[in-house]
Amino acid sequence: MTEAELDEIMTLRWPVIVRRVLASENDAWLKGFVLSIARNGKRRSWHPSTKQEQIMRRLIAEQHSPTAITDVFEVIER
């Protein structure tokens, strides 16, 4: 993961992931993980481990899936 990509994820995408995970009924481990990444991401020299990066990418991909959008938004009129 490049510096620019990590910066984009932590600035633009990760806050959305944190809010979504904390608002849902996900397990405690996932909540702890997203908060830990958010906390560590503030450190200038921090980079995710390979496993952390894989989980982060999976969460970002899930956020942009069609089912994730319908979970966040409710259709009020057709």
Biopython code that builds the backbone (N, CA, C, O; Angstrom):
import numpy as np
from Bio.PDB.StructureBuilder import StructureBuilder

atoms = [
    (1, "MET", "N", (0.850, -1.165, 0.000)),
    (1, "MET", "CA", (0.000, 0.000, 0.000)),
    (1, "MET", "C", (0.903, 1.238, 0.000)),
    (1, "MET", "O", (1.781, 1.384, 0.850)),
    (2, "THR", "N", (0.670, 2.110, -0.958)),
    (2, "THR", "CA", (1.496, 3.316, -1.064)),
    (2, "THR", "C", (1.070, 4.349, -0.023)),
    (2, "THR", "O", (-0.010, 4.254, 0.561)),
    (3, "GLU", "N", (1.933, 5.333, 0.198)),
    (3, "GLU", "CA", (1.620, 6.429, 1.128)),
    (3, "GLU", "C", (0.352, 7.158, 0.701)),
    (3, "GLU", "O", (-0.513, 7.455, 1.524)),
    (4, "ALA", "N", (0.253, 7.444, -0.603)),
    (4, "ALA", "CA", (-0.907, 8.179, -1.119)),
    (4, "ALA", "C", (-2.194, 7.375, -0.932)),
    (4, "ALA", "O", (-3.230, 7.927, -0.563)),
    (5, "GLU", "N", (-2.120, 6.066, -1.190)),
    (5, "GLU", "CA", (-3.293, 5.222, -1.038)),
    (5, "GLU", "C", (-3.708, 5.128, 0.429)),
    (5, "GLU", "O", (-4.895, 5.208, 0.745)),
    (6, "LEU", "N", (-2.743, 4.960, 1.316)),
    (6, "LEU", "CA", (-3.041, 4.906, 2.744)),
    (6, "LEU", "C", (-3.650, 6.224, 3.213)),
    (6, "LEU", "O", (-4.605, 6.226, 3.989)),
    (7, "ASP", "N", (-3.107, 7.328, 2.749)),
    (7, "ASP", "CA", (-3.636, 8.635, 3.125)),
    (7, "ASP", "C", (-5.084, 8.793, 2.651)),
    (7, "ASP", "O", (-5.934, 9.284, 3.394)),
    (8, "GLU", "N", (-5.357, 8.379, 1.419)),
    (8, "GLU", "CA", (-6.723, 8.466, 0.891)),
    (8, "GLU", "C", (-7.684, 7.602, 1.699)),
    (8, "GLU", "O", (-8.788, 8.035, 2.030)),
    (9, "ILE", "N", (-7.267, 6.393, 2.011)),
    (9, "ILE", "CA", (-8.123, 5.483, 2.773)),
    (9, "ILE", "C", (-8.412, 6.056, 4.151)),
    (9, "ILE", "O", (-9.564, 6.092, 4.582)),
    (10, "MET", "N", (-7.373, 6.503, 4.842)),
    (10, "MET", "CA", (-7.557, 6.977, 6.210)),
    (10, "MET", "C", (-8.326, 8.295, 6.270)),
    (10, "MET", "O", (-9.016, 8.567, 7.253)),
    (11, "THR", "N", (-8.211, 9.107, 5.234)),
    (11, "THR", "CA", (-8.877, 10.409, 5.240)),
    (11, "THR", "C", (-10.304, 10.328, 4.715)),
    (11, "THR", "O", (-11.213, 10.913, 5.304)),
    (12, "LEU", "N", (-10.510, 9.620, 3.627)),
    (12, "LEU", "CA", (-11.811, 9.637, 2.968)),
    (12, "LEU", "C", (-12.685, 8.416, 3.250)),
    (12, "LEU", "O", (-13.896, 8.548, 3.430)),
    (13, "ARG", "N", (-12.089, 7.255, 3.288)),
    (13, "ARG", "CA", (-12.893, 6.035, 3.363)),
    (13, "ARG", "C", (-13.042, 5.467, 4.770)),
    (13, "ARG", "O", (-14.104, 4.955, 5.124)),
    (14, "TRP", "N", (-11.995, 5.554, 5.567)),
    (14, "TRP", "CA", (-12.036, 4.884, 6.870)),
    (14, "TRP", "C", (-13.048, 5.492, 7.835)),
    (14, "TRP", "O", (-13.697, 4.743, 8.565)),
    (15, "PRO", "N", (-13.215, 6.803, 7.875)),
    (15, "PRO", "CA", (-14.249, 7.340, 8.775)),
    (15, "PRO", "C", (-15.650, 6.798, 8.472)),
    (15, "PRO", "O", (-16.445, 6.585, 9.387)),
    (16, "VAL", "N", (-15.948, 6.578, 7.203)),
    (16, "VAL", "CA", (-17.244, 6.017, 6.811)),
    (16, "VAL", "C", (-17.355, 4.580, 7.300)),
    (16, "VAL", "O", (-18.404, 4.163, 7.790)),
    (17, "ILE", "N", (-16.277, 3.834, 7.165)),
    (17, "ILE", "CA", (-16.256, 2.430, 7.619)),
    (17, "ILE", "C", (-16.462, 2.381, 9.134)),
    (17, "ILE", "O", (-17.247, 1.574, 9.634)),
    (18, "VAL", "N", (-15.759, 3.242, 9.855)),
    (18, "VAL", "CA", (-15.883, 3.251, 11.318)),
    (18, "VAL", "C", (-17.330, 3.518, 11.720)),
    (18, "VAL", "O", (-17.880, 2.805, 12.560)),
    (19, "ARG", "N", (-17.950, 4.531, 11.133)),
    (19, "ARG", "CA", (-19.340, 4.850, 11.476)),
    (19, "ARG", "C", (-20.271, 3.691, 11.150)),
    (19, "ARG", "O", (-21.166, 3.375, 11.933)),
    (20, "ARG", "N", (-20.066, 3.058, 10.002)),
    (20, "ARG", "CA", (-20.937, 1.951, 9.589)),
    (20, "ARG", "C", (-20.795, 0.758, 10.534)),
    (20, "ARG", "O", (-21.791, 0.160, 10.940)),
    (21, "VAL", "N", (-19.555, 0.417, 10.879)),
    (21, "VAL", "CA", (-19.323, -0.743, 11.749)),
    (21, "VAL", "C", (-19.844, -0.477, 13.160)),
    (21, "VAL", "O", (-20.466, -1.351, 13.764)),
    (22, "LEU", "N", (-19.596, 0.712, 13.686)),
    (22, "LEU", "CA", (-20.051, 1.015, 15.036)),
    (22, "LEU", "C", (-21.576, 1.101, 15.122)),
    (22, "LEU", "O", (-22.149, 0.801, 16.169)),
    (23, "ALA", "N", (-22.230, 1.500, 14.051)),
    (23, "ALA", "CA", (-23.688, 1.617, 14.049)),
    (23, "ALA", "C", (-24.386, 0.281, 13.857)),
    (23, "ALA", "O", (-25.572, 0.154, 14.161)),
    (24, "SER", "N", (-23.671, -0.710, 13.360)),
    (24, "SER", "CA", (-24.292, -2.005, 13.086)),
    (24, "SER", "C", (-24.108, -2.957, 14.258)),
    (24, "SER", "O", (-23.483, -2.627, 15.266)),
    (25, "GLU", "N", (-24.657, -4.115, 14.099)),
    (25, "GLU", "CA", (-24.577, -5.149, 15.137)),
    (25, "GLU", "C", (-23.406, -6.097, 14.894)),
    (25, "GLU", "O", (-23.519, -7.295, 15.153)),
    (26, "ASN", "N", (-22.293, -5.579, 14.401)),
    (26, "ASN", "CA", (-21.130, -6.416, 14.143)),
    (26, "ASN", "C", (-20.488, -6.864, 15.449)),
    (26, "ASN", "O", (-20.770, -6.327, 16.520)),
    (27, "ASP", "N", (-19.627, -7.854, 15.333)),
    (27, "ASP", "CA", (-18.986, -8.402, 16.516)),
    (27, "ASP", "C", (-17.988, -7.424, 17.130)),
    (27, "ASP", "O", (-17.544, -6.477, 16.481)),
    (28, "ALA", "N", (-17.654, -7.666, 18.362)),
    (28, "ALA", "CA", (-16.756, -6.789, 19.113)),
    (28, "ALA", "C", (-15.361, -6.747, 18.490)),
    (28, "ALA", "O", (-14.696, -5.711, 18.530)),
    (29, "TRP", "N", (-14.914, -7.859, 17.917)),
    (29, "TRP", "CA", (-13.581, -7.877, 17.310)),
    (29, "TRP", "C", (-13.497, -6.886, 16.156)),
    (29, "TRP", "O", (-12.521, -6.143, 16.050)),
    (30, "LEU", "N", (-14.506, -6.867, 15.294)),
    (30, "LEU", "CA", (-14.505, -5.961, 14.144)),
    (30, "LEU", "C", (-14.554, -4.506, 14.596)),
    (30, "LEU", "O", (-13.869, -3.654, 14.029)),
    (31, "LYS", "N", (-15.353, -4.221, 15.606)),
    (31, "LYS", "CA", (-15.419, -2.857, 16.142)),
    (31, "LYS", "C", (-14.061, -2.443, 16.696)),
    (31, "LYS", "O", (-13.605, -1.325, 16.459)),
    (32, "GLY", "N", (-13.419, -3.338, 17.429)),
    (32, "GLY", "CA", (-12.095, -3.051, 17.965)),
    (32, "GLY", "C", (-11.065, -2.856, 16.861)),
    (32, "GLY", "O", (-10.182, -2.005, 16.967)),
    (33, "PHE", "N", (-11.184, -3.651, 15.801)),
    (33, "PHE", "CA", (-10.246, -3.544, 14.685)),
    (33, "PHE", "C", (-10.352, -2.188, 14.008)),
    (33, "PHE", "O", (-9.340, -1.515, 13.816)),
    (34, "VAL", "N", (-11.561, -1.776, 13.642)),
    (34, "VAL", "CA", (-11.699, -0.503, 12.930)),
    (34, "VAL", "C", (-11.275, 0.675, 13.801)),
    (34, "VAL", "O", (-10.693, 1.637, 13.299)),
    (35, "LEU", "N", (-11.557, 0.611, 15.091)),
    (35, "LEU", "CA", (-11.119, 1.683, 15.988)),
    (35, "LEU", "C", (-9.604, 1.688, 16.152)),
    (35, "LEU", "O", (-8.988, 2.751, 16.230)),
    (36, "SER", "N", (-9.007, 0.509, 16.203)),
    (36, "SER", "CA", (-7.552, 0.403, 16.319)),
    (36, "SER", "C", (-6.866, 0.972, 15.082)),
    (36, "SER", "O", (-5.868, 1.684, 15.199)),
    (37, "ILE", "N", (-7.392, 0.665, 13.902)),
    (37, "ILE", "CA", (-6.818, 1.200, 12.670)),
    (37, "ILE", "C", (-6.964, 2.717, 12.647)),
    (37, "ILE", "O", (-6.033, 3.426, 12.264)),
    (38, "ALA", "N", (-8.124, 3.217, 13.054)),
    (38, "ALA", "CA", (-8.335, 4.668, 13.083)),
    (38, "ALA", "C", (-7.357, 5.342, 14.042)),
    (38, "ALA", "O", (-6.809, 6.402, 13.739)),
    (39, "ARG", "N", (-7.147, 4.726, 15.185)),
    (39, "ARG", "CA", (-6.228, 5.286, 16.190)),
    (39, "ARG", "C", (-4.779, 5.226, 15.693)),
    (39, "ARG", "O", (-4.053, 6.217, 15.778)),
    (40, "ASN", "N", (-4.362, 4.077, 15.180)),
    (40, "ASN", "CA", (-2.987, 3.927, 14.706)),
    (40, "ASN", "C", (-2.722, 4.744, 13.443)),
    (40, "ASN", "O", (-1.597, 5.185, 13.210)),
    (41, "GLY", "N", (-3.757, 4.944, 12.630)),
    (41, "GLY", "CA", (-3.602, 5.702, 11.403)),
    (41, "GLY", "C", (-3.215, 7.152, 11.626)),
    (41, "GLY", "O", (-2.748, 7.819, 10.703)),
    (42, "LYS", "N", (-3.400, 7.637, 12.821)),
    (42, "LYS", "CA", (-3.023, 9.023, 13.148)),
    (42, "LYS", "C", (-1.513, 9.177, 13.329)),
    (42, "LYS", "O", (-0.978, 10.281, 13.242)),
    (43, "ARG", "N", (-0.842, 8.067, 13.579)),
    (43, "ARG", "CA", (0.616, 8.125, 13.741)),
    (43, "ARG", "C", (1.276, 8.259, 12.381)),
    (43, "ARG", "O", (0.952, 7.520, 11.451)),
    (44, "ARG", "N", (2.178, 9.177, 12.266)),
    (44, "ARG", "CA", (2.815, 9.478, 10.986)),
    (44, "ARG", "C", (3.588, 8.280, 10.404)),
    (44, "ARG", "O", (3.585, 8.078, 9.189)),
    (45, "SER", "N", (4.230, 7.507, 11.238)),
    (45, "SER", "CA", (5.081, 6.418, 10.750)),
    (45, "SER", "C", (4.349, 5.081, 10.632)),
    (45, "SER", "O", (4.975, 4.077, 10.295)),
    (46, "TRP", "N", (3.053, 5.039, 10.899)),
    (46, "TRP", "CA", (2.318, 3.781, 10.901)),
    (46, "TRP", "C", (1.959, 3.327, 9.493)),
    (46, "TRP", "O", (1.555, 4.125, 8.648)),
    (47, "HIS", "N", (2.113, 2.038, 9.262)),
    (47, "HIS", "CA", (1.647, 1.378, 8.042)),
    (47, "HIS", "C", (0.993, 0.077, 8.474)),
    (47, "HIS", "O", (1.481, -0.580, 9.394)),
    (48, "PRO", "N", (-0.105, -0.311, 7.827)),
    (48, "PRO", "CA", (-0.765, -1.553, 8.223)),
    (48, "PRO", "C", (0.081, -2.770, 7.858)),
    (48, "PRO", "O", (0.825, -2.770, 6.878)),
    (49, "SER", "N", (-0.060, -3.799, 8.680)),
    (49, "SER", "CA", (0.592, -5.059, 8.348)),
    (49, "SER", "C", (-0.133, -5.658, 7.141)),
    (49, "SER", "O", (-1.177, -5.158, 6.722)),
    (50, "THR", "N", (0.422, -6.712, 6.599)),
    (50, "THR", "CA", (-0.188, -7.358, 5.437)),
    (50, "THR", "C", (-1.596, -7.839, 5.762)),
    (50, "THR", "O", (-2.516, -7.652, 4.966)),
    (51, "LYS", "N", (-1.765, -8.450, 6.909)),
    (51, "LYS", "CA", (-3.083, -8.951, 7.297)),
    (51, "LYS", "C", (-4.059, -7.799, 7.540)),
    (51, "LYS", "O", (-5.217, -7.871, 7.126)),
    (52, "GLN", "N", (-3.599, -6.738, 8.209)),
    (52, "GLN", "CA", (-4.450, -5.570, 8.424)),
    (52, "GLN", "C", (-4.881, -4.964, 7.087)),
    (52, "GLN", "O", (-6.040, -4.592, 6.906)),
    (53, "GLU", "N", (-3.941, -4.872, 6.166)),
    (53, "GLU", "CA", (-4.243, -4.312, 4.846)),
    (53, "GLU", "C", (-5.299, -5.141, 4.129)),
    (53, "GLU", "O", (-6.202, -4.581, 3.508)),
    (54, "GLN", "N", (-5.200, -6.463, 4.204)),
    (54, "GLN", "CA", (-6.181, -7.331, 3.559)),
    (54, "GLN", "C", (-7.577, -7.115, 4.139)),
    (54, "GLN", "O", (-8.558, -7.038, 3.400)),
    (55, "ILE", "N", (-7.660, -7.018, 5.455)),
    (55, "ILE", "CA", (-8.958, -6.811, 6.106)),
    (55, "ILE", "C", (-9.504, -5.429, 5.758)),
    (55, "ILE", "O", (-10.699, -5.276, 5.505)),
    (56, "MET", "N", (-8.628, -4.422, 5.745)),
    (56, "MET", "CA", (-9.060, -3.075, 5.381)),
    (56, "MET", "C", (-9.616, -3.054, 3.964)),
    (56, "MET", "O", (-10.667, -2.463, 3.718)),
    (57, "ARG", "N", (-8.926, -3.687, 3.040)),
    (57, "ARG", "CA", (-9.380, -3.712, 1.646)),
    (57, "ARG", "C", (-10.716, -4.451, 1.515)),
    (57, "ARG", "O", (-11.574, -4.053, 0.727)),
    (58, "ARG", "N", (-10.887, -5.517, 2.281)),
    (58, "ARG", "CA", (-12.150, -6.256, 2.239)),
    (58, "ARG", "C", (-13.294, -5.379, 2.750)),
    (58, "ARG", "O", (-14.370, -5.355, 2.153)),
    (59, "LEU", "N", (-13.070, -4.667, 3.837)),
    (59, "LEU", "CA", (-14.104, -3.788, 4.381)),
    (59, "LEU", "C", (-14.461, -2.666, 3.411)),
    (59, "LEU", "O", (-15.629, -2.304, 3.277)),
    (60, "ILE", "N", (-13.456, -2.120, 2.740)),
    (60, "ILE", "CA", (-13.704, -1.063, 1.761)),
    (60, "ILE", "C", (-14.488, -1.617, 0.575)),
    (60, "ILE", "O", (-15.412, -0.969, 0.084)),
    (61, "ALA", "N", (-14.123, -2.809, 0.114)),
    (61, "ALA", "CA", (-14.837, -3.429, -1.003)),
    (61, "ALA", "C", (-16.287, -3.719, -0.626)),
    (61, "ALA", "O", (-17.190, -3.529, -1.441)),
    (62, "GLU", "N", (-16.514, -4.175, 0.597)),
    (62, "GLU", "CA", (-17.874, -4.452, 1.058)),
    (62, "GLU", "C", (-18.697, -3.176, 1.137)),
    (62, "GLU", "O", (-19.903, -3.197, 0.894)),
    (63, "GLN", "N", (-18.064, -2.088, 1.470)),
    (63, "GLN", "CA", (-18.762, -0.816, 1.579)),
    (63, "GLN", "C", (-19.321, -0.385, 0.228)),
    (63, "GLN", "O", (-20.383, 0.233, 0.165)),
    (64, "HIS", "N", (-18.617, -0.706, -0.844)),
    (64, "HIS", "CA", (-19.017, -0.280, -2.169)),
    (64, "HIS", "C", (-19.827, -1.332, -2.923)),
    (64, "HIS", "O", (-20.111, -1.161, -4.109)),
    (65, "SER", "N", (-20.197, -2.407, -2.253)),
    (65, "SER", "CA", (-21.015, -3.421, -2.920)),
    (65, "SER", "C", (-22.462, -2.935, -2.995)),
    (65, "SER", "O", (-22.874, -2.125, -2.165)),
    (66, "PRO", "N", (-23.235, -3.405, -3.960)),
    (66, "PRO", "CA", (-24.635, -2.981, -4.091)),
    (66, "PRO", "C", (-25.477, -3.278, -2.856)),
    (66, "PRO", "O", (-26.387, -2.511, -2.540)),
    (67, "THR", "N", (-25.196, -4.369, -2.152)),
    (67, "THR", "CA", (-25.977, -4.681, -0.959)),
    (67, "THR", "C", (-25.677, -3.719, 0.174)),
    (67, "THR", "O", (-26.554, -3.434, 0.990)),
    (68, "ALA", "N", (-24.458, -3.216, 0.239)),
    (68, "ALA", "CA", (-24.102, -2.264, 1.292)),
    (68, "ALA", "C", (-24.858, -0.958, 1.108)),
    (68, "ALA", "O", (-25.238, -0.319, 2.089)),
    (69, "ILE", "N", (-25.075, -0.561, -0.121)),
    (69, "ILE", "CA", (-25.779, 0.688, -0.382)),
    (69, "ILE", "C", (-27.232, 0.582, 0.059)),
    (69, "ILE", "O", (-27.769, 1.528, 0.636)),
    (70, "THR", "N", (-27.866, -0.533, -0.198)),
    (70, "THR", "CA", (-29.261, -0.676, 0.209)),
    (70, "THR", "C", (-29.385, -0.796, 1.715)),
    (70, "THR", "O", (-30.437, -0.472, 2.267)),
    (71, "ASP", "N", (-28.340, -1.253, 2.401)),
    (71, "ASP", "CA", (-28.383, -1.310, 3.854)),
    (71, "ASP", "C", (-28.319, 0.085, 4.463)),
    (71, "ASP", "O", (-28.910, 0.332, 5.514)),
    (72, "VAL", "N", (-27.610, 0.990, 3.815)),
    (72, "VAL", "CA", (-27.416, 2.332, 4.353)),
    (72, "VAL", "C", (-28.592, 3.238, 4.014)),
    (72, "VAL", "O", (-29.030, 4.025, 4.853)),
    (73, "PHE", "N", (-29.104, 3.135, 2.798)),
    (73, "PHE", "CA", (-30.168, 4.013, 2.347)),
    (73, "PHE", "C", (-31.473, 3.268, 2.262)),
    (73, "PHE", "O", (-31.523, 2.124, 1.812)),
    (74, "GLU", "N", (-32.523, 3.917, 2.692)),
    (74, "GLU", "CA", (-33.849, 3.322, 2.609)),
    (74, "GLU", "C", (-34.616, 4.064, 1.518)),
    (74, "GLU", "O", (-34.667, 5.294, 1.518)),
    (75, "VAL", "N", (-35.206, 3.322, 0.597)),
    (75, "VAL", "CA", (-35.998, 3.928, -0.451)),
    (75, "VAL", "C", (-37.300, 4.404, 0.169)),
    (75, "VAL", "O", (-38.027, 3.619, 0.777)),
    (76, "ILE", "N", (-37.597, 5.694, 0.015)),
    (76, "ILE", "CA", (-38.813, 6.221, 0.628)),
    (76, "ILE", "C", (-39.931, 6.444, -0.388)),
    (76, "ILE", "O", (-41.090, 6.609, -0.008)),
    (77, "GLU", "N", (-39.589, 6.450, -1.676)),
    (77, "GLU", "CA", (-40.574, 6.659, -2.714)),
    (77, "GLU", "C", (-40.161, 5.927, -3.964)),
    (77, "GLU", "O", (-38.977, 5.890, -4.298)),
    (78, "ARG", "N", (-41.114, 5.345, -4.661)),
    (78, "ARG", "CA", (-40.804, 4.662, -5.916)),
    (78, "ARG", "C", (-41.580, 5.250, -7.042)),
    (78, "ARG", "O", (-41.450, 4.802, -8.181)),
]
sb = StructureBuilder()
sb.init_structure("model")
sb.init_model(0)
sb.init_chain("A")
sb.init_seg("    ")
for serial, (resi, resn, name, xyz) in enumerate(atoms, 1):
    if name == "N":
        sb.init_residue(resn, " ", resi, " ")
    sb.init_atom(name, np.array(xyz, "f"), 0.0, 1.0, " ", f" {name:<3s}", serial, name[0])
structure = sb.get_structure()
